[in-house]
């Protein structure tokens, strides 16, 4: 396997995590405009993507394959928990 093939495999492994994180951060920022006014979109996106990528790696390690529906479900839950922790939990305190 060449270096280009390895790069494509890694990009394809983390593409769902990147897509979910960016779309989730955008959606949360749009839906809860007033509550998340003080939280930058970039911070939300970084946390959502990082959590989704970590869940993807954990799912690969646990199941032995990537692309399992259980991993995707855990990725959605992890992303939602990260967005709540970074943005909405803080907004609920004030």
C-alpha positions in Angstrom: 0.0 0.0 0.0 1.4 3.4 -1.0 1.5 6.5 1.1 -1.3 8.0 -1.0 -3.5 4.9 -0.3 -2.8 5.3 3.5 -3.8 8.9 3.3 -7.1 8.2 1.5 -7.9 5.4 4.0 -7.4 7.8 6.9 -9.3 10.6 5.3 -12.2 8.2 4.6 -12.1 6.9 8.1 -12.4 10.3 9.7 -14.8 11.9 7.1 -18.0 10.9 8.9 -16.6 12.4 12.2 -15.7 15.6 10.4 -19.0 15.9 8.7 -21.0 15.1 11.8 -19.0 17.5 13.9 -19.3 20.5 11.5 -22.9 20.0 10.7 -23.8 19.4 14.4 -22.0 22.6 15.6 -23.7 24.6 12.8 -27.1 23.2 13.7 -26.7 23.8 17.4 -25.4 27.3 16.9 -28.4 28.0 14.6 -31.0 26.5 16.9 -29.8 27.9 20.2 -28.6 31.3 19.0 -29.3 33.2 22.1 -28.0 30.6 24.5 -24.8 30.0 22.5 -24.0 33.6 21.6 -20.9 33.6 23.9 -19.6 30.3 22.6 -17.6 30.5 19.3 -18.7 28.1 16.5 -15.1 27.0 16.1 -14.9 25.8 19.7 -18.1 23.8 19.3 -16.9 22.3 16.0 -13.5 21.3 17.3 -15.0 19.5 20.3 -17.6 17.8 18.2 -15.1 16.6 15.6 -12.6 15.5 18.2 -15.2 13.5 20.2 -16.6 11.9 17.0 -13.1 11.0 15.9 -12.3 9.4 19.2 -15.5 7.4 19.1 -14.7 6.3 15.6 -11.3 5.0 16.8 -12.9 3.3 19.8 -15.5 1.7 17.6 -12.8 0.4 15.3 -10.9 -1.0 18.3 -14.0 -2.6 19.9 -15.6 -4.1 16.7 -12.5 -4.6 14.6 -14.2 -2.8 11.6 -15.0 0.7 10.8 -18.4 1.7 9.5 -20.6 -0.2 11.9 -24.0 1.2 12.8 -23.3 0.9 16.5 -20.2 3.1 16.0 -22.2 5.7 14.2 -24.9 5.7 16.9 -22.2 6.1 19.6 -20.7 8.9 17.5 -24.0 10.8 17.4 -24.4 10.4 21.2 -20.8 11.4 21.9 -21.1 14.4 19.6 -24.3 15.5 21.3 -22.8 15.1 24.7 -19.7 17.1 23.7 -21.8 19.9 22.3 -23.9 20.0 25.5 -20.8 20.0 27.7 -19.1 22.7 25.8 -22.0 25.0 25.0 -25.3 24.4 26.6 -24.2 23.3 30.0 -22.4 26.6 30.4 -25.5 28.5 29.1 -27.7 26.7 31.6 -25.6 28.0 34.5 -26.1 31.7 33.8 
